Amino acid sequence: MHELSIALSLVDLACEEADRLGRRVRAVHLRLGELAGVAREALLASYDLACADTPLEGSRLVIEQVPVVVFCPRCGVERLLDRVQWLRCSECGSPTPEVRRGKELELVALEVEP
């Protein structure tokens, strides 16, 4: 389960920043794309394990799900995918190999105590 190694990395990054700021972290905010290859529920469970006996113990992981957006060469616009297993434009059905959003795995913010 690679979600545990991801959670450990998130905790390490957040602990470093909390130490630098001299503040306690309440929440870690993450953007997670549908194509990131990470199971949301497994990451949430792993986060709690990774926080045990660290300064982040008791903090929460807030995950913003990012839908898959592709560029359709035929329509010339970005489109949300209907199904992530089928990389085709939801309007015209053309193959759409250019994924613009949906692969993210980004630590975007830390919520710290005042």
C-alpha positions in Angstrom: 0.0 0.0 0.0 1.9 3.1 -1.3 -0.6 5.4 0.4 1.3 4.9 3.7 4.6 6.1 2.1 2.7 9.1 0.7 1.2 9.9 4.1 4.6 9.6 5.7 6.0 12.1 3.2 3.2 14.5 3.8 3.7 14.3 7.6 7.5 14.9 7.2 6.9 17.9 5.0 4.3 19.3 7.4 6.4 18.7 10.4 9.3 20.5 8.8 7.2 23.5 8.0 5.5 23.5 11.4 8.9 23.5 13.1 10.1 26.3 10.9 7.0 28.4 11.7 7.0 27.4 15.4 3.3 26.5 15.1 1.2 23.4 15.6 -0.6 22.0 12.5 -4.3 21.5 12.7 -4.9 20.3 9.1 -3.0 19.4 6.0 -4.8 20.3 2.7 -4.2 18.1 -0.3 -5.4 18.2 -3.9 -5.8 14.7 -5.3 -6.6 14.0 -8.9 -8.8 11.0 -10.0 -5.8 9.7 -12.1 -3.2 10.1 -9.4 -3.3 6.4 -8.6 -4.0 7.0 -4.9 -7.0 5.5 -3.0 -8.5 8.4 -1.0 -9.8 6.3 1.9 -6.5 4.4 2.2 -4.6 7.7 2.3 -6.9 9.0 5.0 -6.4 5.9 7.1 -2.6 5.9 6.4 -2.4 9.6 7.4 -3.7 8.8 10.9 -1.1 6.0 11.3 1.7 8.3 9.9 0.8 11.0 12.4 1.1 8.8 15.5 3.8 10.0 17.9 4.6 13.1 15.8 3.8 16.8 16.3 0.9 16.2 13.8 -0.9 13.7 15.9 -4.5 14.8 16.1 -4.4 16.9 12.9 -6.6 16.1 10.0 -6.0 15.5 6.3 -8.4 17.5 4.1 -8.6 16.2 0.5 -9.9 18.1 -2.4 -10.8 15.7 -5.2 -9.8 17.0 -8.7 -11.8 15.7 -11.6 -10.2 14.7 -14.9 -10.2 17.4 -17.5 -8.9 16.7 -21.0 -8.4 18.9 -24.1 -10.4 17.8 -27.1 -8.5 18.5 -30.3 -11.7 18.3 -32.4 -13.8 20.7 -30.3 -10.7 22.8 -29.3 -11.8 23.1 -25.7 -11.3 21.5 -22.3 -13.9 18.9 -21.2 -14.6 17.0 -18.0 -14.4 13.2 -18.6 -17.6 11.2 -18.2 -15.5 8.1 -17.3 -11.8 8.1 -16.4 -11.4 4.7 -18.1 -12.3 6.1 -21.5 -10.2 9.1 -22.7 -12.7 10.5 -25.1 -14.4 13.8 -25.4 -17.7 13.8 -23.6 -19.3 15.8 -26.4 -18.0 14.5 -29.7 -16.5 11.2 -28.7 -13.0 12.0 -30.2 -10.0 10.4 -28.5 -8.5 13.0 -26.1 -5.0 12.0 -25.0 -4.1 15.4 -23.5 -5.0 15.3 -19.8 -5.0 18.9 -18.4 -6.1 18.1 -14.8 -6.7 15.1 -12.7 -3.2 13.8 -12.0 -2.5 16.1 -9.1 -1.1 15.0 -5.8 -0.3 18.4 -4.2 0.2 19.6 -0.7 -1.5 22.9 -1.0 -1.8 24.3 2.5 -1.3 23.8 6.2 -3.8 25.0 8.7 -1.9 26.1 11.8 -2.9 27.2 15.3 -2.6 31.0 15.8 
